[in-house]
Amino acid sequence: MISFSDYVPGSATASYRQAVDKAAEIAEQQKRMVDPIHHEKIDRLLDTYTRRLAENMNQGYAITARVPSILIAGGSNFPVRQKEKQNRAADANMAEWRQIQGLLDKIRGTGRGGISADDPEAVQKLKSKLAGLEQEQERMKAVNAYYRKHKTLDGCPQLTPDEVERRRAAMARSWRADPKPYESYLLTNNNANIRQTKKRIEELSAKKETEFEGWSFEGGEVKMDLQANRLQVFFHEKPDRDTCSAMRHGGFRWAPSVGAWQRQLTNNAIWTATHMDCLRSLSGEQPTQEQAGPVREVPQGDGSGWGFYIIADLKTWADNAENRCPLEHFPSFEAAKARFAELRGKPYNSEAVVPGPDGQPPARLTLGLESADGMSAADILHVREGENYLVTDFTRSERLRDDPAVMDILAQVSREIGFDRVRVWEQAEGGRQTLSIVPFAEWDDPYFTANTPGRIAALYYELLHRCDPLPEDRELHKGQIAEIVQFIQQGGKYSISQLSLAVSTLQAGHPNDTVVQELASTLKTELSNYSAPEQDTVQHQKPRHKKSPER
């Protein structure tokens, strides 16, 4: 029906078997690379792939047989409508085929990614991972010790010949005057992974040993499904709009399969549920700490699920010192801010030191942000030679970058602690990343609200570009931002008033453009909140002309 050639008997089955054999080869290869505890999951994925692929191919052949090709049947009385339906069905079948091929990627990734707390074998897998990390730590130490003693890697019992060549190549590329097979930062990072893995094992083990109990509230009850690792909220009747909104803001999602609002069972989830007014216990008592486990507080005020940490001197971590400054955790910004202020005036934060490998003074006092579930963390402020540096590591994490609560926290830190400079990574020629140190006031901050000339300049440039589209030119963008920043800094309140007038003019000229209206309103708010020195307006006043005696 679709070809001038005859069908070769068995060719469809051969094609299917070839695909299955390839998938089985991928599965066997993955089994050899990962721990045996992942083998069952790999077999399960392979079985799903073979079954769904057979169904998809059979369905595809059935769709193909519905309507013949116009080249075979001819154009006379050709069923065009049926052919269109066939094409739509074929497209849907092809989309399903692509989805099935995605199972091969899941097979390749099994055992290589993170270990979810939902996994019933999570503790066992974490212990296996911990053993591997500790073994790798000892191996790297032994290799470094062998190199220190013999000044060569030849004959090192911990390395194969291929690994010896790779280590030599890495040392040859190093910029250090005295490179080592495994530099200190590799040992430090691996050690941090060991500590984090031990911490997760302790938390998951403690959760398994804890007897969780739910509670009843007016209109429903809260249950804890340990097998599914979910905290579930059951309402006797459909809740009103405000209650649904509160549940969503509390991190709960509606699960039709179980008829409940639920979220992953964590200490933070229990803490959130016990402090929601719509889930208040009928007895008036909240679950005790023994029932709920070691509940970890979240930042006060917004319940966003983000906490803070402080490292008194990060240089002790970079130097891999034995007595490193501990990681201090804080449940709220106010508590972290108080501790930061206590340490900020210490002499070591302002002393002049030798620049690090990047040519910058090393980071000392550090303020960081961490999620309540312990899965995400990033430094946000470093003190370097007496100046506060904004750390832009948060831009590389989708979870931090896309969370409005994180942006609000950064804005709060900017207002109440303040940043002097920002380390910005920019794209250079050849795809390289170059580091620039920019005064925070001049940075075109696209992430969080900060009443600085750089932020205002970026918004104003965006408004101009929207009203009068310009070609995308990075150098032109940087140059115009710099000019607007200079105009604001030199003109003070006079410049702010001129910009406000210009924004109002642009807004009035595009009454039907919603984006322009929103940008203009945001920029007006930024301009009204920006504080500029009043004395700068004097120099822009025109001098009065003296009248001549004749006049």
C-alpha positions as a printed Julia matrix, in Angstrom:
551×3 Matrix{Float64}:
   0.0     0.0    0.0
   2.93    2.38   0.41
   5.72    0.98  -1.79
   6.27   -0.39  -5.28
   8.52   -3.08  -3.76
   7.24   -6.21  -2.08
   7.35   -6.55   1.69
  10.23   -8.72   2.91
   8.7   -11.25   5.34
  10.13  -10.91   8.86
  11.78   -7.5    8.25
   9.56   -5.7   10.81
  10.3    -8.3   13.48
  14.01   -8.12  12.67
  13.94   -4.34  13.07
  12.27   -4.69  16.47
  14.74   -7.33  17.65
  17.66   -5.2   16.53
  16.38   -2.26  18.63
  15.83   -4.54  21.64
  19.31   -6.06  21.33
  20.83   -2.58  21.29
  18.84   -1.61  24.41
  19.92   -4.84  26.16
  23.56   -4.06  25.33
  23.2    -0.57  26.85
  21.62   -2.09  29.96
  24.4    -4.66  30.4
  27.05   -1.99  29.95
  25.37    0.19  32.57
  25.19   -2.72  35.01
  28.94   -3.17  34.77
  29.46    0.5   35.67
  27.13    0.9   38.66
  26.46   -0.74  41.99
  24.43   -4.01  41.91
  21.63   -2.37  43.91
  20.7    -0.5   40.69
  20.48   -3.62  38.51
  16.84   -4.31  39.3
  15.82   -0.82  38.2
  17.8    -1.2   34.97
  16.03   -4.51  34.22
  12.67   -2.86  34.95
  13.41   -0.01  32.53
  14.57   -2.46  29.85
  11.39   -4.51  30.21
   9.27   -1.34  29.9
  11.22   -0.29  26.81
  10.76   -3.62  25.0
   7.04   -3.82  25.77
   6.21   -0.22  24.83
   8.36   -0.37  21.7
   6.46   -3.46  20.46
   3.1    -1.77  21.07
   4.28    1.42  19.36
   5.62   -0.38  16.27
   2.46   -2.5   15.9
   0.33    0.62  16.2
   2.51    2.36  13.62
   2.04   -0.45  11.1
  -1.72   -0.39  11.7
  -1.81    3.37  11.07
   0.23    2.95   7.86
  -2.27    0.37   6.53
  -5.31    2.64   6.91
  -4.88    4.63   3.68
  -2.65    3.77   0.71
  -0.08    6.14  -0.73
  -1.33    8.48  -3.45
   1.55    7.24  -5.62
   0.1     3.73  -5.43
  -3.65    4.47  -5.52
  -3.6     7.51  -7.82
  -5.33   10.86  -7.35
  -8.82    9.86  -8.53
 -11.31    9.79  -5.62
  -8.38    9.82  -3.17
  -9.65    9.97   0.49
  -7.97   13.25   1.46
  -9.73   13.6    4.83
  -8.8    10.07   5.85
  -5.22   10.72   4.78
  -5.1    13.82   6.99
  -6.36   11.8    9.95
  -3.77    9.14   9.19
  -0.98   11.75   9.13
  -2.07   13.15  12.51
  -2.13    9.66  14.0
   1.32    8.96  12.54
   2.69   12.15  14.08
   1.32   11.17  17.49
   2.79    7.69  17.11
   6.2     9.17  16.24
   6.05   11.46  19.3
   5.37    8.41  21.46
   8.32    6.61  19.8
  10.65    9.5   20.76
   9.37    9.29  24.32
  10.08    5.57  24.4
  13.64    6.2   23.16
  14.06    8.46  26.19
  13.96    5.31  28.33
  17.42    4.49  26.96
  18.73    7.73  28.47
  17.14    6.75  31.79
  18.97    3.43  31.61
  22.26    5.24  30.94
  21.64    7.58  33.89
  20.58    4.95  36.43
  22.99    4.86  39.33
  24.77    7.99  38.19
  22.51   10.71  39.57
  21.5    11.77  43.06
  19.79    9.47  45.54
  16.22   10.53  46.32
  14.78   10.25  49.81
  11.76    8.58  48.15
  13.91    5.56  47.33
  13.28    2.78  49.89
  16.92    1.75  49.48
  18.21    5.31  49.92
  20.17    4.6   53.12
  21.83    1.52  51.65
  22.73    3.4   48.48
  24.11    6.32  50.47
  26.27    3.98  52.54
  27.6     2.43  49.34
  28.31    5.9   47.97
  30.02    6.89  51.23
  32.3     3.86  51.07
  33.32    4.79  47.53
  34.01    8.41  48.49
  36.12    7.41  51.49
  38.05    4.9   49.38
  38.7     7.58  46.76
  39.89   10.0   49.46
  42.43    7.49  50.75
  43.55    6.69  47.21
  44.19   10.35  46.36
  46.15   10.82  49.6
  48.24    7.74  48.88
  49.04    8.92  45.35
  50.1    12.36  46.61
  52.27   10.75  49.31
  53.93    8.49  46.72
  54.65   11.49  44.49
  56.13   13.5   47.39
  58.46   10.64  48.24
  59.55    9.53  44.74
  58.99   12.73  42.69
  57.4    10.54  40.01
  54.24    8.52  39.43
  56.01    5.59  37.79
  55.25    2.42  39.71
  52.5     3.96  41.84
  50.4     0.98  43.01
  47.19    3.04  43.25
  47.22    4.08  39.57
  46.94    2.15  36.32
  49.24    3.14  33.43
  46.4     5.07  31.76
  45.65    6.94  34.99
  49.35    7.79  35.36
  49.32    9.41  31.92
  46.14   11.36  32.7
  47.61   12.64  35.98
  50.79   13.7   34.22
  48.82   15.55  31.57
  46.77   17.33  34.24
  49.94   18.36  36.1
  51.5    19.63  32.88
  48.48   21.86  32.23
  48.49   23.24  35.78
  49.43   26.88  36.33
  50.85   26.07  39.77
  54.6    26.24  40.31
  54.6    22.91  42.18
  51.63   20.87  40.91
  50.46   17.69  42.62
  48.65   14.66  41.17
  45.56   15.61  43.17
  45.39   19.24  44.23
  44.11   20.3   47.64
  40.76   21.5   46.31
  39.98   17.98  45.01
  40.58   16.53  48.47
  38.56   19.34  50.06
  35.6    18.88  47.71
  35.59   15.1   48.18
  35.78   15.57  51.94
  32.78   17.9   51.79
  30.85   15.24  49.85
  31.76   12.7   52.53
  30.42   14.95  55.31
  27.24   15.72  53.37
  26.62   12.03  52.65
  27.11   11.12  56.33
  24.66   13.85  57.3
  22.02   12.54  54.87
  22.48    8.99  56.17
  21.92   10.22  59.74
  18.83   12.2   58.78
  17.2     9.39  56.79
  18.06    6.81  59.45
  16.58    9.0   62.17
  13.42    9.5   60.12
  12.97    5.75  59.69
  13.33    5.17  63.42
  10.9     7.95  64.36
   7.26    7.1   64.96
   5.32    9.7   63.0
   1.72   10.45  63.9
  -0.86   12.5   62.05
  -3.54   14.71  63.53
  -7.11   15.81  62.88
  -8.17   19.37  62.09
 -11.51   21.0   61.45
 -12.7    19.54  58.16
 -10.09   16.84  57.64
  -6.97   15.06  58.84
  -3.22   14.94  58.2
  -1.57   11.58  57.57
   2.02   10.52  57.0
   2.58    7.79  54.42
   6.04    6.45  55.2
   5.96    3.96  52.35
   5.27    6.67  49.75
   7.38    9.19  51.71
   4.57   11.76  51.55
   2.84   14.05  54.02
  -0.83   13.94  53.0
  -3.75   16.22  53.86
  -7.28   14.85  53.4
 -10.27   17.22  53.41
 -13.79   15.88  54.07
 -15.17   18.38  51.52
 -13.64   20.43  48.74
 -11.78   23.34  50.42
 -12.49   26.94  49.48
 -10.25   29.08  47.28
  -8.3    30.65  50.19
  -7.51   27.25  51.68
  -6.35   25.92  48.31
  -4.13   28.95  47.91
  -2.67   28.42  51.39
  -1.95   24.77  50.58
  -0.12   25.7   47.39
   1.93   28.34  49.18
   2.76   25.72  51.79
   4.35   23.53  49.12
   1.43   21.05  48.84
   0.09   19.82  45.51
  -3.22   18.13  44.73
  -2.8    14.41  43.91
  -6.0    13.02  42.31
  -4.61    9.47  42.48
  -4.88    9.47  46.28
  -7.46   12.25  46.71
  -5.19   14.32  48.94
  -2.93   17.35  49.03
   0.6    16.1   49.57
   4.3    16.93  49.53
   7.48   15.01  50.25
   7.72   13.91  53.86
  10.48   16.05  55.35
  11.01   17.82  58.64
  10.35   21.1   56.87
   7.03   19.76  55.51
   5.9    18.79  59.01
   6.96   22.16  60.41
   5.02   23.96  57.67
   1.87   21.88  58.16
   1.85   22.34  61.95
   2.07   26.13  61.54
  -0.71   26.52  58.94
  -3.93   27.96  60.36
  -6.14   25.84  58.1
  -4.49   22.65  59.44
  -4.55   23.58  63.14
  -5.01   20.5   65.31
  -8.42   20.1   67.02
  -6.66   19.46  70.32
  -4.8    22.74  69.96
  -1.5    20.93  70.47
   1.17   20.57  67.82
   3.06   17.29  67.34
   5.99   17.06  69.71
   9.57   17.16  68.47
   9.89   13.45  69.26
   6.95   12.74  66.96
   8.02   15.07  64.19
  11.75   14.4   64.36
  14.47   17.07  64.57
  12.45   19.8   62.87
  14.61   22.42  61.27
  13.28   25.96  61.23
  12.89   27.95  58.04
  13.52   31.7   57.68
  11.06   33.62  59.8
   8.49   35.87  58.24
   7.97   34.31  54.8
   8.18   30.55  55.41
  10.06   30.25  52.11
  12.02   27.15  53.12
  15.43   28.86  52.95
  17.87   29.17  55.83
  21.33   30.7   56.22
  24.84   29.69  57.14
  27.98   31.59  58.08
  31.65   30.62  57.79
  33.79   32.87  59.97
  36.84   32.52  57.71
  36.51   30.74  54.37
  40.28   30.96  53.84
  40.73   28.13  56.33
  38.65   25.95  54.03
  40.61   26.93  50.91
  43.91   26.16  52.64
  42.55   22.77  53.79
  43.57   23.64  57.34
  43.08   21.09  60.08
  41.19   23.5   62.35
  38.73   24.85  59.82
  36.05   27.31  60.85
  32.77   25.45  61.41
  29.67   25.91  59.3
  27.17   27.81  61.5
  23.48   27.37  60.59
  20.77   29.97  61.28
  16.98   29.62  60.89
  16.31   33.27  59.99
  17.99   36.22  58.34
  17.85   38.27  61.53
  19.86   35.64  63.42
  22.4    35.34  60.59
  22.64   39.13  60.28
  23.41   39.5   64.0
  26.19   36.91  63.8
  27.53   38.51  60.61
  27.67   41.94  62.27
  29.51   40.38  65.24
  32.24   38.94  62.97
  32.39   41.72  60.36
  34.59   44.02  62.46
  37.26   41.4   63.13
  40.74   42.57  61.97
  41.34   39.59  59.65
  38.47   40.72  57.39
  40.3    43.95  56.5
  43.95   42.89  56.45
  45.9    43.02  53.19
  46.82   39.53  52.0
  48.52   37.95  48.99
  46.06   37.59  46.07
  44.81   34.11  45.23
  45.19   32.24  41.92
  42.45   34.41  40.34
  44.35   37.6   41.19
  41.8    38.6   43.83
  42.13   38.74  47.62
  40.84   35.52  49.25
  37.35   35.33  50.71
  37.14   35.5   54.51
  33.81   36.02  56.32
  31.09   34.26  54.31
  27.27   34.41  54.32
  25.41   31.66  52.49
  21.9    30.49  51.64
  20.67   26.9   52.05
  17.4    25.08  51.44
  15.59   23.43  54.32
  15.82   20.02  52.65
  19.62   20.31  52.44
  19.7    19.77  48.66
  20.7    23.3   47.59
  23.18   25.81  49.0
  25.3    28.7   47.73
  27.5    31.46  49.1
  25.96   34.9   48.55
  28.42   37.25  50.27
  32.2    37.17  50.72
  34.25   39.74  52.65
  37.54   40.42  50.82
  39.99   42.99  52.24
  37.25   44.91  54.02
  34.73   44.96  51.15
  31.48   43.0   50.75
  31.41   41.03  47.49
  28.16   39.66  46.04
  28.74   36.05  44.93
  26.82   35.25  41.73
  26.92   31.46  42.14
  23.13   31.56  42.56
  22.8    32.38  38.85
  24.09   28.89  37.95
  21.41   27.06  39.95
  17.9    26.99  38.47
  16.39   26.29  41.86
  17.93   29.43  43.38
  17.7    31.65  40.3
  14.01   30.91  39.63
  12.78   31.12  43.23
  11.19   34.54  44.0
  11.86   33.97  47.73
  15.6    33.77  47.03
  15.49   37.03  45.06
  13.63   38.69  47.94
  16.3    37.47  50.36
  19.09   38.86  48.16
  17.28   42.2   47.98
  16.99   42.19  51.79
  20.71   41.45  52.18
  21.45   44.29  49.76
  19.35   46.73  51.81
  20.33   45.7   55.34
  23.96   44.57  54.94
  24.99   45.98  51.58
  27.35   44.97  48.77
  30.4    46.92  47.64
  31.41   44.88  44.62
  30.19   41.95  42.53
  32.15   39.22  40.76
  30.61   38.88  37.28
  31.45   36.08  34.84
  31.13   37.24  31.24
  31.28   35.4   27.92
  34.46   36.17  25.94
  35.68   35.2   22.5
  36.08   31.5   21.89
  33.44   30.62  24.5
  35.77   31.42  27.4
  34.47   32.87  30.67
  36.21   35.98  32.0
  35.9    37.31  35.55
  35.19   41.01  36.06
  35.01   42.87  39.36
  32.34   45.56  39.1
  31.2    48.1   41.71
  27.79   46.89  42.86
  26.25   50.32  42.21
  27.24   50.08  38.53
  26.17   46.45  37.96
  23.15   46.03  35.66
  21.48   43.65  38.09
  18.85   41.59  36.19
  17.95   39.32  39.11
  16.68   41.09  42.23
  15.46   44.55  43.19
  18.26   46.88  44.28
  17.95   50.68  44.1
  21.29   51.29  42.4
  22.29   53.28  39.3
  23.17   50.04  37.52
  19.73   48.55  38.13
  17.99   51.75  37.0
  20.21   51.97  33.91
  19.4    48.37  32.93
  15.64   48.96  33.25
  15.85   52.23  31.31
  17.87   50.57  28.52
  15.29   47.76  28.35
  12.48   50.34  28.11
  14.27   52.19  25.3
  14.9    48.93  23.47
  11.22   48.03  23.76
  10.03   51.4   22.45
  12.64   51.63  19.68
  14.12   48.17  18.97
  17.88   48.19  18.42
  20.16   45.45  17.05
  21.46   43.08  19.71
  25.04   44.25  20.38
  26.71   43.33  23.65
  29.32   46.09  23.44
  26.64   48.68  22.61
  24.58   47.45  25.56
  27.51   47.72  27.99
  28.47   51.16  26.66
  24.98   52.62  27.01
  24.52   51.15  30.49
  27.82   52.75  31.54
  26.73   56.12  30.12
  23.41   56.07  31.97
  25.14   55.06  35.23
  27.6    57.94  34.85
  24.72   60.33  34.14
  22.92   59.25  37.33
  26.02   59.36  39.52
  27.14   62.79  38.31
  23.72   64.43  38.15
  22.16   63.2   41.38
  18.55   64.27  41.84
  18.64   66.36  38.69
  19.39   63.24  36.61
  16.67   61.27  38.4
  14.1    63.96  37.63
  15.17   64.02  33.96
  14.92   60.25  33.7
  11.49   60.3   35.33
  10.33   62.84  32.75
  11.73   60.71  29.91
  10.03   57.58  31.26
   6.68   59.38  31.48
   7.08   60.54  27.89
   7.83   57.03  26.64
   4.93   55.6   28.63
   2.51   58.16  27.18
   3.74   57.45  23.67
   2.9    53.71  23.84
  -0.48   53.51  25.62
  -1.42   50.14  24.08
   1.86   48.32  24.77
   1.37   46.37  28.01
   5.07   45.56  28.36
   6.05   49.23  28.03
   3.45   50.23  30.61
   4.68   47.63  33.13
   8.35   48.48  32.55
   7.66   52.18  32.93
   5.73   51.67  36.17
   8.52   49.51  37.61
  11.15   52.05  36.6
   9.16   54.92  38.12
   9.05   53.03  41.41
  12.82   52.45  41.27
  13.44   56.13  40.51
  11.19   57.32  43.34
  12.97   55.04  45.83
  16.48   56.01  44.7
  18.18   58.41  47.1
  20.54   60.9   45.45
  22.46   63.81  47.03
  20.52   67.07  46.87
  23.6    69.23  46.41
  24.18   67.83  42.95
  21.2    69.79  41.6
  22.89   73.14  42.22
  25.45   72.78  39.47
  22.7    72.3   36.86
  20.9    75.58  37.64
  21.43   78.19  34.94
  23.24   81.35  36.18
  21.1    84.47  36.2
  22.0    87.21  33.72
  22.75   90.55  35.34
  20.92   93.5   33.91
  23.12   96.15  32.4
  22.81   99.76  33.7
  21.53  100.85  30.29
  18.63   98.4   30.41
